[in-house]
Amino acid sequence: MDQKQFRVLILRYFLMGKNTTQAKQWFENCYKGTTPTKTIVKWWFVDFKRDRRATDDAERSGRPNETLR
């Protein structure tokens, strides 16, 4: 499972009224070995509490990773 899919599941748990500990336990029970860290789950919960509902990465300024030609 990729990061985007985990973010959607974190949002779902947030909207269900669960806390970060419950979300992390559920991830560990269902997706052994490939789960996001508790810090990442907490970070997304904080963002969702600020009314962010998008699960995409935010745009960043600066140099791109790939060369544009």
mmJSON file of the N, C-alpha and C atoms, coordinates in Angstrom:
{"data_MODEL":{"atom_site":{
"group_PDB":["ATOM","ATOM","ATOM","ATOM","ATOM","ATOM","ATOM","ATOM","ATOM","ATOM","ATOM","ATOM","ATOM","ATOM","ATOM","ATOM","ATOM","ATOM","ATOM","ATOM","ATOM","ATOM","ATOM","ATOM","ATOM","ATOM","ATOM","ATOM","ATOM","ATOM","ATOM","ATOM","ATOM","ATOM","ATOM","ATOM","ATOM","ATOM","ATOM","ATOM","ATOM","ATOM","ATOM","ATOM","ATOM","ATOM","ATOM","ATOM","ATOM","ATOM","ATOM","ATOM","ATOM","ATOM","ATOM","ATOM","ATOM","ATOM","ATOM","ATOM","ATOM","ATOM","ATOM","ATOM","ATOM","ATOM","ATOM","ATOM","ATOM","ATOM","ATOM","ATOM","ATOM","ATOM","ATOM","ATOM","ATOM","ATOM","ATOM","ATOM","ATOM","ATOM","ATOM","ATOM","ATOM","ATOM","ATOM","ATOM","ATOM","ATOM","ATOM","ATOM","ATOM","ATOM","ATOM","ATOM","ATOM","ATOM","ATOM","ATOM","ATOM","ATOM","ATOM","ATOM","ATOM","ATOM","ATOM","ATOM","ATOM","ATOM","ATOM","ATOM","ATOM","ATOM","ATOM","ATOM","ATOM","ATOM","ATOM","ATOM","ATOM","ATOM","ATOM","ATOM","ATOM","ATOM","ATOM","ATOM","ATOM","ATOM","ATOM","ATOM","ATOM","ATOM","ATOM","ATOM","ATOM","ATOM","ATOM","ATOM","ATOM","ATOM","ATOM","ATOM","ATOM","ATOM","ATOM","ATOM","ATOM","ATOM","ATOM","ATOM","ATOM","ATOM","ATOM","ATOM","ATOM","ATOM","ATOM","ATOM","ATOM","ATOM","ATOM","ATOM","ATOM","ATOM","ATOM","ATOM","ATOM","ATOM","ATOM","ATOM","ATOM","ATOM","ATOM","ATOM","ATOM","ATOM","ATOM","ATOM","ATOM","ATOM","ATOM","ATOM","ATOM","ATOM","ATOM","ATOM","ATOM","ATOM","ATOM","ATOM","ATOM","ATOM","ATOM","ATOM","ATOM","ATOM","ATOM","ATOM","ATOM","ATOM","ATOM","ATOM","ATOM","ATOM","ATOM"],
"id":[1,2,3,4,5,6,7,8,9,10,11,12,13,14,15,16,17,18,19,20,21,22,23,24,25,26,27,28,29,30,31,32,33,34,35,36,37,38,39,40,41,42,43,44,45,46,47,48,49,50,51,52,53,54,55,56,57,58,59,60,61,62,63,64,65,66,67,68,69,70,71,72,73,74,75,76,77,78,79,80,81,82,83,84,85,86,87,88,89,90,91,92,93,94,95,96,97,98,99,100,101,102,103,104,105,106,107,108,109,110,111,112,113,114,115,116,117,118,119,120,121,122,123,124,125,126,127,128,129,130,131,132,133,134,135,136,137,138,139,140,141,142,143,144,145,146,147,148,149,150,151,152,153,154,155,156,157,158,159,160,161,162,163,164,165,166,167,168,169,170,171,172,173,174,175,176,177,178,179,180,181,182,183,184,185,186,187,188,189,190,191,192,193,194,195,196,197,198,199,200,201,202,203,204,205,206,207],
"type_symbol":["N","C","C","N","C","C","N","C","C","N","C","C","N","C","C","N","C","C","N","C","C","N","C","C","N","C","C","N","C","C","N","C","C","N","C","C","N","C","C","N","C","C","N","C","C","N","C","C","N","C","C","N","C","C","N","C","C","N","C","C","N","C","C","N","C","C","N","C","C","N","C","C","N","C","C","N","C","C","N","C","C","N","C","C","N","C","C","N","C","C","N","C","C","N","C","C","N","C","C","N","C","C","N","C","C","N","C","C","N","C","C","N","C","C","N","C","C","N","C","C","N","C","C","N","C","C","N","C","C","N","C","C","N","C","C","N","C","C","N","C","C","N","C","C","N","C","C","N","C","C","N","C","C","N","C","C","N","C","C","N","C","C","N","C","C","N","C","C","N","C","C","N","C","C","N","C","C","N","C","C","N","C","C","N","C","C","N","C","C","N","C","C","N","C","C","N","C","C","N","C","C","N","C","C","N","C","C"],
"label_atom_id":["N","CA","C","N","CA","C","N","CA","C","N","CA","C","N","CA","C","N","CA","C","N","CA","C","N","CA","C","N","CA","C","N","CA","C","N","CA","C","N","CA","C","N","CA","C","N","CA","C","N","CA","C","N","CA","C","N","CA","C","N","CA","C","N","CA","C","N","CA","C","N","CA","C","N","CA","C","N","CA","C","N","CA","C","N","CA","C","N","CA","C","N","CA","C","N","CA","C","N","CA","C","N","CA","C","N","CA","C","N","CA","C","N","CA","C","N","CA","C","N","CA","C","N","CA","C","N","CA","C","N","CA","C","N","CA","C","N","CA","C","N","CA","C","N","CA","C","N","CA","C","N","CA","C","N","CA","C","N","CA","C","N","CA","C","N","CA","C","N","CA","C","N","CA","C","N","CA","C","N","CA","C","N","CA","C","N","CA","C","N","CA","C","N","CA","C","N","CA","C","N","CA","C","N","CA","C","N","CA","C","N","CA","C","N","CA","C","N","CA","C","N","CA","C","N","CA","C","N","CA","C","N","CA","C","N","CA","C","N","CA","C"],
"label_alt_id":[null,null,null,null,null,null,null,null,null,null,null,null,null,null,null,null,null,null,null,null,null,null,null,null,null,null,null,null,null,null,null,null,null,null,null,null,null,null,null,null,null,null,null,null,null,null,null,null,null,null,null,null,null,null,null,null,null,null,null,null,null,null,null,null,null,null,null,null,null,null,null,null,null,null,null,null,null,null,null,null,null,null,null,null,null,null,null,null,null,null,null,null,null,null,null,null,null,null,null,null,null,null,null,null,null,null,null,null,null,null,null,null,null,null,null,null,null,null,null,null,null,null,null,null,null,null,null,null,null,null,null,null,null,null,null,null,null,null,null,null,null,null,null,null,null,null,null,null,null,null,null,null,null,null,null,null,null,null,null,null,null,null,null,null,null,null,null,null,null,null,null,null,null,null,null,null,null,null,null,null,null,null,null,null,null,null,null,null,null,null,null,null,null,null,null,null,null,null,null,null,null,null,null,null,null,null,null],
"label_comp_id":["MET","MET","MET","ASP","ASP","ASP","GLN","GLN","GLN","LYS","LYS","LYS","GLN","GLN","GLN","PHE","PHE","PHE","ARG","ARG","ARG","VAL","VAL","VAL","LEU","LEU","LEU","ILE","ILE","ILE","LEU","LEU","LEU","ARG","ARG","ARG","TYR","TYR","TYR","PHE","PHE","PHE","LEU","LEU","LEU","MET","MET","MET","GLY","GLY","GLY","LYS","LYS","LYS","ASN","ASN","ASN","THR","THR","THR","THR","THR","THR","GLN","GLN","GLN","ALA","ALA","ALA","LYS","LYS","LYS","GLN","GLN","GLN","TRP","TRP","TRP","PHE","PHE","PHE","GLU","GLU","GLU","ASN","ASN","ASN","CYS","CYS","CYS","TYR","TYR","TYR","LYS","LYS","LYS","GLY","GLY","GLY","THR","THR","THR","THR","THR","THR","PRO","PRO","PRO","THR","THR","THR","LYS","LYS","LYS","THR","THR","THR","ILE","ILE","ILE","VAL","VAL","VAL","LYS","LYS","LYS","TRP","TRP","TRP","TRP","TRP","TRP","PHE","PHE","PHE","VAL","VAL","VAL","ASP","ASP","ASP","PHE","PHE","PHE","LYS","LYS","LYS","ARG","ARG","ARG","ASP","ASP","ASP","ARG","ARG","ARG","ARG","ARG","ARG","ALA","ALA","ALA","THR","THR","THR","ASP","ASP","ASP","ASP","ASP","ASP","ALA","ALA","ALA","GLU","GLU","GLU","ARG","ARG","ARG","SER","SER","SER","GLY","GLY","GLY","ARG","ARG","ARG","PRO","PRO","PRO","ASN","ASN","ASN","GLU","GLU","GLU","THR","THR","THR","LEU","LEU","LEU","ARG","ARG","ARG"],
"label_asym_id":["A","A","A","A","A","A","A","A","A","A","A","A","A","A","A","A","A","A","A","A","A","A","A","A","A","A","A","A","A","A","A","A","A","A","A","A","A","A","A","A","A","A","A","A","A","A","A","A","A","A","A","A","A","A","A","A","A","A","A","A","A","A","A","A","A","A","A","A","A","A","A","A","A","A","A","A","A","A","A","A","A","A","A","A","A","A","A","A","A","A","A","A","A","A","A","A","A","A","A","A","A","A","A","A","A","A","A","A","A","A","A","A","A","A","A","A","A","A","A","A","A","A","A","A","A","A","A","A","A","A","A","A","A","A","A","A","A","A","A","A","A","A","A","A","A","A","A","A","A","A","A","A","A","A","A","A","A","A","A","A","A","A","A","A","A","A","A","A","A","A","A","A","A","A","A","A","A","A","A","A","A","A","A","A","A","A","A","A","A","A","A","A","A","A","A","A","A","A","A","A","A","A","A","A","A","A","A"],
"label_entity_id":["1","1","1","1","1","1","1","1","1","1","1","1","1","1","1","1","1","1","1","1","1","1","1","1","1","1","1","1","1","1","1","1","1","1","1","1","1","1","1","1","1","1","1","1","1","1","1","1","1","1","1","1","1","1","1","1","1","1","1","1","1","1","1","1","1","1","1","1","1","1","1","1","1","1","1","1","1","1","1","1","1","1","1","1","1","1","1","1","1","1","1","1","1","1","1","1","1","1","1","1","1","1","1","1","1","1","1","1","1","1","1","1","1","1","1","1","1","1","1","1","1","1","1","1","1","1","1","1","1","1","1","1","1","1","1","1","1","1","1","1","1","1","1","1","1","1","1","1","1","1","1","1","1","1","1","1","1","1","1","1","1","1","1","1","1","1","1","1","1","1","1","1","1","1","1","1","1","1","1","1","1","1","1","1","1","1","1","1","1","1","1","1","1","1","1","1","1","1","1","1","1","1","1","1","1","1","1"],
"label_seq_id":[1,1,1,2,2,2,3,3,3,4,4,4,5,5,5,6,6,6,7,7,7,8,8,8,9,9,9,10,10,10,11,11,11,12,12,12,13,13,13,14,14,14,15,15,15,16,16,16,17,17,17,18,18,18,19,19,19,20,20,20,21,21,21,22,22,22,23,23,23,24,24,24,25,25,25,26,26,26,27,27,27,28,28,28,29,29,29,30,30,30,31,31,31,32,32,32,33,33,33,34,34,34,35,35,35,36,36,36,37,37,37,38,38,38,39,39,39,40,40,40,41,41,41,42,42,42,43,43,43,44,44,44,45,45,45,46,46,46,47,47,47,48,48,48,49,49,49,50,50,50,51,51,51,52,52,52,53,53,53,54,54,54,55,55,55,56,56,56,57,57,57,58,58,58,59,59,59,60,60,60,61,61,61,62,62,62,63,63,63,64,64,64,65,65,65,66,66,66,67,67,67,68,68,68,69,69,69],
"pdbx_PDB_ins_code":[null,null,null,null,null,null,null,null,null,null,null,null,null,null,null,null,null,null,null,null,null,null,null,null,null,null,null,null,null,null,null,null,null,null,null,null,null,null,null,null,null,null,null,null,null,null,null,null,null,null,null,null,null,null,null,null,null,null,null,null,null,null,null,null,null,null,null,null,null,null,null,null,null,null,null,null,null,null,null,null,null,null,null,null,null,null,null,null,null,null,null,null,null,null,null,null,null,null,null,null,null,null,null,null,null,null,null,null,null,null,null,null,null,null,null,null,null,null,null,null,null,null,null,null,null,null,null,null,null,null,null,null,null,null,null,null,null,null,null,null,null,null,null,null,null,null,null,null,null,null,null,null,null,null,null,null,null,null,null,null,null,null,null,null,null,null,null,null,null,null,null,null,null,null,null,null,null,null,null,null,null,null,null,null,null,null,null,null,null,null,null,null,null,null,null,null,null,null,null,null,null,null,null,null,null,null,null],
"Cartn_x":[0.852,0.0,0.898,0.522,1.364,0.916,1.696,1.45,0.083,-0.305,-1.593,-2.748,-2.688,-3.747,-3.782,-2.607,-2.575,-3.174,-2.9,-3.448,-4.967,-5.523,-6.979,-7.543,-6.877,-7.335,-7.191,-6.12,-5.949,-7.085,-7.43,-8.548,-9.848,-10.07,-11.291,-11.366,-10.26,-10.242,-10.47,-9.902,-10.116,-11.597,-12.229,-13.64,-14.556,-14.089,-14.858,-14.755,-13.914,-13.772,-12.761,-11.937,-10.908,-9.716,-8.829,-7.611,-6.412,-5.254,-4.061,-3.632,-3.782,-3.397,-4.271,-5.566,-6.481,-6.18,-5.893,-5.572,-4.296,-3.271,-1.99,-2.162,-2.923,-3.168,-3.878,-4.863,-5.597,-4.675,-3.815,-2.849,-1.944,-1.446,-0.529,-1.221,-2.491,-3.236,-3.536,-3.829,-4.244,-3.102,-2.104,-1.026,0.327,0.575,1.802,3.058,3.941,5.238,5.304,4.162,4.202,3.423,3.281,2.436,3.206,2.487,3.149,3.482,4.467,4.856,3.775,3.829,2.856,3.004,4.229,4.467,3.76,3.817,3.145,1.632,1.099,-0.341,-0.741,0.047,-0.247,-0.2,0.807,0.958,-0.27,-0.765,-1.945,-3.196,-3.328,-4.469,-4.476,-3.298,-3.194,-3.64,-3.191,-3.603,-5.116,-5.689,-7.127,-7.912,-7.386,-8.044,-8.058,-7.128,-7.071,-7.947,-8.868,-9.825,-9.212,-8.047,-7.496,-8.117,-8.628,-9.217,-8.514,-7.618,-6.867,-5.764,-5.575,-4.54,-3.334,-3.319,-2.175,-1.058,0.155,1.273,1.062,1.471,1.375,2.439,2.134,3.109,4.284,5.463,6.662,7.4,7.966,8.781,10.206,10.975,12.366,12.676,13.804,14.312,13.577,13.146,12.483,13.482,12.963,13.808,14.376,13.641,14.063,14.435,15.274,15.676,14.574,14.185,13.164,13.845,13.423,14.016,12.947],
"Cartn_y":[-1.177,0.0,1.241,2.241,3.437,4.514,5.585,6.652,7.297,7.523,8.166,7.34,6.033,5.165,5.17,5.182,5.265,6.583,7.677,8.981,8.978,8.335,8.244,7.457,6.378,5.593,6.37,7.157,7.995,9.013,9.62,10.57,9.884,8.687,7.944,7.705,7.288,7.069,8.371,9.459,10.766,11.14,10.966,11.316,10.413,9.209,8.297,8.671,9.658,10.088,9.282,8.512,7.718,8.608,8.099,8.847,8.202,8.836,8.358,6.974,6.689,5.373,4.281,4.529,3.548,3.342,4.426,4.321,3.513,3.802,3.094,1.604,1.269,-0.139,-0.852,-0.196,-0.805,-1.065,-0.079,-0.267,-1.459,-1.559,-2.654,-4.008,-4.065,-5.324,-5.736,-4.772,-5.073,-5.105,-4.261,-4.111,-4.302,-5.471,-5.762,-5.401,-4.62,-4.326,-3.184,-2.696,-1.631,-0.399,-0.197,0.887,2.19,3.326,4.597,4.67,5.471,5.606,6.363,6.249,6.962,8.473,8.938,10.365,10.844,10.055,10.416,10.449,9.462,9.431,10.678,11.024,12.227,13.475,13.574,14.749,14.938,13.847,13.952,14.273,13.732,14.072,15.571,16.13,17.574,18.356,17.95,18.623,18.523,17.367,17.192,18.027,18.204,19.065,20.518,20.892,22.253,22.375,21.455,21.432,21.101,20.521,20.04,18.682,18.517,17.233,16.612,17.352,16.814,15.902,14.788,13.847,13.872,14.804,14.956,15.725,15.554,16.344,17.799,18.698,20.126,20.513,21.527,22.049,22.642,22.478,23.011,23.887,24.949,25.791,25.27,25.703,25.276,24.45,23.887,23.126,21.787,21.429,20.13,18.978,17.799,16.612,16.173,16.387,15.937,17.132,16.895,17.936,18.153,19.408,19.74,20.126,19.555,19.874,20.164],
"Cartn_z":[0.0,0.0,0.0,-0.784,-0.86,0.139,0.214,1.188,1.003,-0.222,-0.516,0.048,-0.124,0.383,1.908,2.546,4.003,4.483,3.772,4.166,4.106,3.089,2.97,4.154,4.53,5.68,6.988,7.115,8.307,8.375,7.242,7.201,7.607,7.118,7.47,8.977,9.573,11.017,11.771,11.289,11.903,11.866,10.719,10.566,11.387,11.707,12.553,14.028,14.357,15.743,16.537,15.858,16.535,16.873,17.722,18.039,17.35,17.496,16.786,17.247,18.525,19.045,18.442,18.373,17.781,16.3,15.605,14.178,13.979,14.757,14.631,14.944,15.975,16.315,15.171,14.584,13.479,12.302,11.971,10.885,11.166,12.383,12.724,12.648,13.02,12.953,11.511,10.659,9.283,8.277,8.478,7.492,8.163,8.63,9.378,8.584,9.214,8.634,7.639,7.171,6.171,6.613,7.895,8.384,8.555,8.479,8.776,10.264,10.604,12.009,12.775,14.099,14.928,14.747,14.544,14.319,13.055,11.997,10.744,10.944,11.649,11.92,12.711,13.729,14.525,13.662,12.783,11.925,11.04,10.466,9.61,10.423,11.627,12.476,12.783,13.066,13.323,12.094,10.924,9.686,9.483,9.744,9.564,10.577,11.772,12.765,12.316,11.448,10.89,9.645,9.476,8.363,7.015,6.991,5.723,5.434,4.242,3.867,2.672,2.042,0.911,1.43,0.772,1.196,0.271,-0.667,-1.572,-0.879,-1.36,-0.867,-1.257,-0.383,-0.677,-1.697,-2.483,-3.438,-2.673,-3.205,-2.569,-3.565,-3.041,-3.907,-3.895,-4.85,-4.889,-6.112,-6.084,-7.213,-7.344,-8.567,-8.756,-8.647,-8.343,-8.225,-9.562,-10.645,-11.965,-12.833,-13.788,-14.722,-15.751,-15.938,-16.928,-18.227,-19.337,-20.649,-21.64],
"occupancy":[1.0,1.0,1.0,1.0,1.0,1.0,1.0,1.0,1.0,1.0,1.0,1.0,1.0,1.0,1.0,1.0,1.0,1.0,1.0,1.0,1.0,1.0,1.0,1.0,1.0,1.0,1.0,1.0,1.0,1.0,1.0,1.0,1.0,1.0,1.0,1.0,1.0,1.0,1.0,1.0,1.0,1.0,1.0,1.0,1.0,1.0,1.0,1.0,1.0,1.0,1.0,1.0,1.0,1.0,1.0,1.0,1.0,1.0,1.0,1.0,1.0,1.0,1.0,1.0,1.0,1.0,1.0,1.0,1.0,1.0,1.0,1.0,1.0,1.0,1.0,1.0,1.0,1.0,1.0,1.0,1.0,1.0,1.0,1.0,1.0,1.0,1.0,1.0,1.0,1.0,1.0,1.0,1.0,1.0,1.0,1.0,1.0,1.0,1.0,1.0,1.0,1.0,1.0,1.0,1.0,1.0,1.0,1.0,1.0,1.0,1.0,1.0,1.0,1.0,1.0,1.0,1.0,1.0,1.0,1.0,1.0,1.0,1.0,1.0,1.0,1.0,1.0,1.0,1.0,1.0,1.0,1.0,1.0,1.0,1.0,1.0,1.0,1.0,1.0,1.0,1.0,1.0,1.0,1.0,1.0,1.0,1.0,1.0,1.0,1.0,1.0,1.0,1.0,1.0,1.0,1.0,1.0,1.0,1.0,1.0,1.0,1.0,1.0,1.0,1.0,1.0,1.0,1.0,1.0,1.0,1.0,1.0,1.0,1.0,1.0,1.0,1.0,1.0,1.0,1.0,1.0,1.0,1.0,1.0,1.0,1.0,1.0,1.0,1.0,1.0,1.0,1.0,1.0,1.0,1.0,1.0,1.0,1.0,1.0,1.0,1.0,1.0,1.0,1.0,1.0,1.0,1.0],
"B_iso_or_equiv":[0.0,0.0,0.0,0.0,0.0,0.0,0.0,0.0,0.0,0.0,0.0,0.0,0.0,0.0,0.0,0.0,0.0,0.0,0.0,0.0,0.0,0.0,0.0,0.0,0.0,0.0,0.0,0.0,0.0,0.0,0.0,0.0,0.0,0.0,0.0,0.0,0.0,0.0,0.0,0.0,0.0,0.0,0.0,0.0,0.0,0.0,0.0,0.0,0.0,0.0,0.0,0.0,0.0,0.0,0.0,0.0,0.0,0.0,0.0,0.0,0.0,0.0,0.0,0.0,0.0,0.0,0.0,0.0,0.0,0.0,0.0,0.0,0.0,0.0,0.0,0.0,0.0,0.0,0.0,0.0,0.0,0.0,0.0,0.0,0.0,0.0,0.0,0.0,0.0,0.0,0.0,0.0,0.0,0.0,0.0,0.0,0.0,0.0,0.0,0.0,0.0,0.0,0.0,0.0,0.0,0.0,0.0,0.0,0.0,0.0,0.0,0.0,0.0,0.0,0.0,0.0,0.0,0.0,0.0,0.0,0.0,0.0,0.0,0.0,0.0,0.0,0.0,0.0,0.0,0.0,0.0,0.0,0.0,0.0,0.0,0.0,0.0,0.0,0.0,0.0,0.0,0.0,0.0,0.0,0.0,0.0,0.0,0.0,0.0,0.0,0.0,0.0,0.0,0.0,0.0,0.0,0.0,0.0,0.0,0.0,0.0,0.0,0.0,0.0,0.0,0.0,0.0,0.0,0.0,0.0,0.0,0.0,0.0,0.0,0.0,0.0,0.0,0.0,0.0,0.0,0.0,0.0,0.0,0.0,0.0,0.0,0.0,0.0,0.0,0.0,0.0,0.0,0.0,0.0,0.0,0.0,0.0,0.0,0.0,0.0,0.0,0.0,0.0,0.0,0.0,0.0,0.0],
"pdbx_formal_charge":[null,null,null,null,null,null,null,null,null,null,null,null,null,null,null,null,null,null,null,null,null,null,null,null,null,null,null,null,null,null,null,null,null,null,null,null,null,null,null,null,null,null,null,null,null,null,null,null,null,null,null,null,null,null,null,null,null,null,null,null,null,null,null,null,null,null,null,null,null,null,null,null,null,null,null,null,null,null,null,null,null,null,null,null,null,null,null,null,null,null,null,null,null,null,null,null,null,null,null,null,null,null,null,null,null,null,null,null,null,null,null,null,null,null,null,null,null,null,null,null,null,null,null,null,null,null,null,null,null,null,null,null,null,null,null,null,null,null,null,null,null,null,null,null,null,null,null,null,null,null,null,null,null,null,null,null,null,null,null,null,null,null,null,null,null,null,null,null,null,null,null,null,null,null,null,null,null,null,null,null,null,null,null,null,null,null,null,null,null,null,null,null,null,null,null,null,null,null,null,null,null,null,null,null,null,null,null],
"auth_seq_id":[1,1,1,2,2,2,3,3,3,4,4,4,5,5,5,6,6,6,7,7,7,8,8,8,9,9,9,10,10,10,11,11,11,12,12,12,13,13,13,14,14,14,15,15,15,16,16,16,17,17,17,18,18,18,19,19,19,20,20,20,21,21,21,22,22,22,23,23,23,24,24,24,25,25,25,26,26,26,27,27,27,28,28,28,29,29,29,30,30,30,31,31,31,32,32,32,33,33,33,34,34,34,35,35,35,36,36,36,37,37,37,38,38,38,39,39,39,40,40,40,41,41,41,42,42,42,43,43,43,44,44,44,45,45,45,46,46,46,47,47,47,48,48,48,49,49,49,50,50,50,51,51,51,52,52,52,53,53,53,54,54,54,55,55,55,56,56,56,57,57,57,58,58,58,59,59,59,60,60,60,61,61,61,62,62,62,63,63,63,64,64,64,65,65,65,66,66,66,67,67,67,68,68,68,69,69,69],
"auth_comp_id":["MET","MET","MET","ASP","ASP","ASP","GLN","GLN","GLN","LYS","LYS","LYS","GLN","GLN","GLN","PHE","PHE","PHE","ARG","ARG","ARG","VAL","VAL","VAL","LEU","LEU","LEU","ILE","ILE","ILE","LEU","LEU","LEU","ARG","ARG","ARG","TYR","TYR","TYR","PHE","PHE","PHE","LEU","LEU","LEU","MET","MET","MET","GLY","GLY","GLY","LYS","LYS","LYS","ASN","ASN","ASN","THR","THR","THR","THR","THR","THR","GLN","GLN","GLN","ALA","ALA","ALA","LYS","LYS","LYS","GLN","GLN","GLN","TRP","TRP","TRP","PHE","PHE","PHE","GLU","GLU","GLU","ASN","ASN","ASN","CYS","CYS","CYS","TYR","TYR","TYR","LYS","LYS","LYS","GLY","GLY","GLY","THR","THR","THR","THR","THR","THR","PRO","PRO","PRO","THR","THR","THR","LYS","LYS","LYS","THR","THR","THR","ILE","ILE","ILE","VAL","VAL","VAL","LYS","LYS","LYS","TRP","TRP","TRP","TRP","TRP","TRP","PHE","PHE","PHE","VAL","VAL","VAL","ASP","ASP","ASP","PHE","PHE","PHE","LYS","LYS","LYS","ARG","ARG","ARG","ASP","ASP","ASP","ARG","ARG","ARG","ARG","ARG","ARG","ALA","ALA","ALA","THR","THR","THR","ASP","ASP","ASP","ASP","ASP","ASP","ALA","ALA","ALA","GLU","GLU","GLU","ARG","ARG","ARG","SER","SER","SER","GLY","GLY","GLY","ARG","ARG","ARG","PRO","PRO","PRO","ASN","ASN","ASN","GLU","GLU","GLU","THR","THR","THR","LEU","LEU","LEU","ARG","ARG","ARG"],
"auth_asym_id":["A","A","A","A","A","A","A","A","A","A","A","A","A","A","A","A","A","A","A","A","A","A","A","A","A","A","A","A","A","A","A","A","A","A","A","A","A","A","A","A","A","A","A","A","A","A","A","A","A","A","A","A","A","A","A","A","A","A","A","A","A","A","A","A","A","A","A","A","A","A","A","A","A","A","A","A","A","A","A","A","A","A","A","A","A","A","A","A","A","A","A","A","A","A","A","A","A","A","A","A","A","A","A","A","A","A","A","A","A","A","A","A","A","A","A","A","A","A","A","A","A","A","A","A","A","A","A","A","A","A","A","A","A","A","A","A","A","A","A","A","A","A","A","A","A","A","A","A","A","A","A","A","A","A","A","A","A","A","A","A","A","A","A","A","A","A","A","A","A","A","A","A","A","A","A","A","A","A","A","A","A","A","A","A","A","A","A","A","A","A","A","A","A","A","A","A","A","A","A","A","A","A","A","A","A","A","A"],
"auth_atom_id":["N","CA","C","N","CA","C","N","CA","C","N","CA","C","N","CA","C","N","CA","C","N","CA","C","N","CA","C","N","CA","C","N","CA","C","N","CA","C","N","CA","C","N","CA","C","N","CA","C","N","CA","C","N","CA","C","N","CA","C","N","CA","C","N","CA","C","N","CA","C","N","CA","C","N","CA","C","N","CA","C","N","CA","C","N","CA","C","N","CA","C","N","CA","C","N","CA","C","N","CA","C","N","CA","C","N","CA","C","N","CA","C","N","CA","C","N","CA","C","N","CA","C","N","CA","C","N","CA","C","N","CA","C","N","CA","C","N","CA","C","N","CA","C","N","CA","C","N","CA","C","N","CA","C","N","CA","C","N","CA","C","N","CA","C","N","CA","C","N","CA","C","N","CA","C","N","CA","C","N","CA","C","N","CA","C","N","CA","C","N","CA","C","N","CA","C","N","CA","C","N","CA","C","N","CA","C","N","CA","C","N","CA","C","N","CA","C","N","CA","C","N","CA","C","N","CA","C","N","CA","C","N","CA","C","N","CA","C","N","CA","C"],
"pdbx_PDB_model_num":[1,1,1,1,1,1,1,1,1,1,1,1,1,1,1,1,1,1,1,1,1,1,1,1,1,1,1,1,1,1,1,1,1,1,1,1,1,1,1,1,1,1,1,1,1,1,1,1,1,1,1,1,1,1,1,1,1,1,1,1,1,1,1,1,1,1,1,1,1,1,1,1,1,1,1,1,1,1,1,1,1,1,1,1,1,1,1,1,1,1,1,1,1,1,1,1,1,1,1,1,1,1,1,1,1,1,1,1,1,1,1,1,1,1,1,1,1,1,1,1,1,1,1,1,1,1,1,1,1,1,1,1,1,1,1,1,1,1,1,1,1,1,1,1,1,1,1,1,1,1,1,1,1,1,1,1,1,1,1,1,1,1,1,1,1,1,1,1,1,1,1,1,1,1,1,1,1,1,1,1,1,1,1,1,1,1,1,1,1,1,1,1,1,1,1,1,1,1,1,1,1,1,1,1,1,1,1]
}}}
